Amino acid sequence: MVFFQLGLRRAATQLARPSILCGQFLRQQTPASPASSKLTKLARAARSYATDKPISPIAELSDKFRAANASKEAQDIAQTSKPSKSSSFPEASDKAVGYWLLASAASVFGIVVFGGLTRLTESGLSITEWKPVTGSLPPLNDAQWESEFEKYRASPEFKLINPHMDLSDFKRIYFMEWTHRLWGRFIGLSFVLPTVYFIARRRVTPRMAGTLVGISGLIGFQGFIGWWMVQSGLKDDLFAPGSHPRVSQYRLATHLAAAFVCYSWMLLAGLKVLRTHKALRDPQAAAKAFKALQSPILRVLRGSITGLTALIFTTVLSGALVAGLDAGLIYNDIFKMGEGIVPPQSELWNRFYCRKEDGSDLCRTARVKGALPKDVRKGVNGLVHLVSLQVALGISTLIYIVPVPLAAAHQAGALALLTGVLVAGQRLRVPHSTMALVKRRLQVDKVIESGINRV
């Protein structure tokens, strides 16, 4: 009997050890990853369905060990896309950042069109001072209005063009320029403040953070360029005595170019964020689309889009020079300038236009369609329509001698055309960072699926 009791005690001790070790082992384990938990649940359900019996604790523990081993490789792959310990920036920017960037681009689009209206109505020189903070408020009483009107009466524009203007007329052009400047301040605040928030809360990637800071700096510099441009129309020494007071066409072109760069930067950054999220929602479809974009058949089209982008931007700058010189009022017909394709030499090389006495400054020197993804095809078709619309607007503006509505529509059409070519080009390019994320996501999904099959 004594020997029998000793045998039972020894057997109990032997049986108790694995339980204690398993309990200690489980307490030392880190919390299961989502992939491991998913595999464990699927394995448990499959075993229960196959045996139609409750799962024992030992079997459940075995399922956990198998799931952990199956998900380890997936975790190793996913670890490369996680932020390092020294940085908490995400691998993809928040989707809200993309929508905010597109909204900011739309606001810049609007201010460019409104700026064209301000120039066409000759309102840009009505405010003769630059007050970035205190200038946010218009004159609030009669004394302040008289003070602003007195400053404008001292300008060359009032003396040579608007000596008949009274206070009510002055208020009309003043509010045009004031609205334009206030809109610019709004764009600056509505971009800089969210930029600080998104970066501080780590809702953007490091590269996107640099992009947002760069755009913020460009917006601030654009305000300086605007005043530098206006200043050129307030001084007599910057244009010929007795001529029409106007801002420098070169400064006007610089101001417009900076606005177009700012708009393009916002647009492309926003589209990239949204495209990344769309690709990560369906990595397999994204990988297939990216592979199609790498076809050599599209190389010529991609280069053509890039060249067309440069051509549109150059044309926009030339349009600013034409507007700054009022050159659209000279030849108001199409295909010919006067009686020829180019202006008559007697007019083009007339010494009247010289600034130097010696005249030395007078002469100055179907396979592609089949390879196109659906969204790229839509972008190219839209670009063709925008080109046609812009040509029609340009011809109409010339024939009807630059009416304000058509001129403003023509300027808006230029920005719309640039939007179309940027969108088409963006859809043709393969974003390497997004493609790398898609590949990692596909690898993780493949490992998880193979783990489920093994379990």
Salt bridges, closest charged atoms under 4 A:
GLU60 OE2 - ARG44 NH2 3.30
ASP63 OD1 - ARG47 NH2 3.15
ASP76 OD2 - LYS72 NZ 3.48
ASP94 OD2 - ARG203 NH2 2.95
GLU122 OE2 - HIS244 NE2 3.58
GLU129 OE1 - LYS131 NZ 3.26
GLU129 OE1 - LYS151 NZ 2.89
GLU148 OE2 - LYS151 NZ 3.67
GLU150 OE1 - ARG153 NH2 2.39
GLU177 OE2 - ARG181 NE 2.79
ASP326 OD2 - ARG246 NH2 3.13
